[in-house]
Amino acid sequence: MLTWIPSLGVSLPISIIFVVWGLISFAAKVPKNINSLAGYRTRLAMKNPDTWRFANDYFGKGILCTGIISLIGSLAVLFVSMASDSIAVQTGGFWVCFICIIILFIPIVLTESALRKKFDKNGERRSCN
């Protein structure tokens, strides 16, 4: 009867973590300086302060949007499946969790793509042609 609660208990925190992560990265503009502990850390993102700020702002927006979308999707799927049998709820919960984890990679791919379009391999801004 209440088999949807464990599924909600797993997928909801994943989505909330994405939203909080996005708010911290984007809204709080943290971290300000290049470091090896916090922030979006790839070779190109850590080239200079300009690439660092761009990557962290871009990734923050992406992960925030991903978090909101996965939160809405998680709630929708789980509330629709509340009236179903336990196997349907477990299956739905598994797929929601799986999709939430997979979509984590979307902001990473988009951020790397945006960095490569905006900056060359040395971290210098590309000229507008």
N, C-alpha and C positions, 0 to 999 in steps of 0.2 A: 504494500500500500504506500509506504513512504520510501520506496527504493530510489526515488529521484534525488533524495537529499544527499547521499554520498557523491553522486555525479555532479550535482551543483556545488558541492564542497570541494571538488577538484577543479572543475573548469572555471568557476567564478574567481578563485584567487589568481589563476593564471592571467585572466583578463584584467583584473584589478592591478596586478603587478605591472602589466604593460601600461596602463593608464598612469599609474604613479611614476613609473620610470620615464614616461614621456613628459609628464609635468615637471619632474625634476630636471630633465635634460633640456627641455624647451623653455618652460616658463621661468624657472629659477636661474637659467643661464649658467648652470654649474657643470663642470668646473671651468674656471676662468683661464687657468694656465695649463699648458701641456704637462701631463704627468703619466705615470705608468700604472696608476691605481684606479682612476675613475674617468669616465668619459668614453667617447667612441674612439677606440684605439686601433688604427690600422697604420701601415707605413705612410701612406699618402696623407692621412688625416693628421699625423704627428709631424709633418715636415716643417711647419712654421705656424705662428699664431693665426694667420689668415685661414689656412686649411683647417686648423683645429676648430676655430669658431664656426666656420661654414659647416663642417661635418657634424658637429654636435648639435647645431641648430636644426639642420636638415633631418638628422636621425631622430631628434626629439619630436619633431612634428610627425614624422612617419610612424614612430612607435606609439605616439599618442592616438593617432587615427586608427592604427591597427588595434590598439587596446579597446577603443570605443566600439569599433565594429565587432570585435570578438566578444565583448561584453554583451552587446545587444543580441548577437547571434546565439551566444550561450544561453542567455535567459529565454530567448524565443524557443529554441529547440527543447530545452528542459521543461519549460512550462507547457508546451504542446504535448510532451511525452508524459506528463504527470498522470494523465488518465490511462496510460497504457500499462501493459503488463511489465514485470520486472526485467525480462529479457530485452524488450524494446528500449526501456530506460537505460539499461546498462550499455546496450549497443549505441544508443544516441549519445550517452555520456562519453563513451570511448571516442567516438568520431569527433565530438566537440573538442575534447582535450587534444586529440591528434591534430586537428585543423588549427587550433590555437597555437600549438607549438610550431607547426609548419609555417604559419603566416608570420612568425617572428622573423623569418629570413627575408621577407619582402622589403622591410625598411633597410636592411643591410645591403641588399642588391641595389635598391634605388639610390641609397646614399653613395655607394661606391661608383655607380654610374654617373651621378651628378658631380662627384669629385673629379672624375676623369674628364668630363665635359668642361668643367670650369677651370681646372688646373692641369698643368703638364706634369710629367713624372718627377720634376724637381720641386714641385709645389708653387710654381709661378703661375699667376693668372694668365689664361690664354687671351690673346688679343681678339677683339671682335672684328671679324672680316666681313 
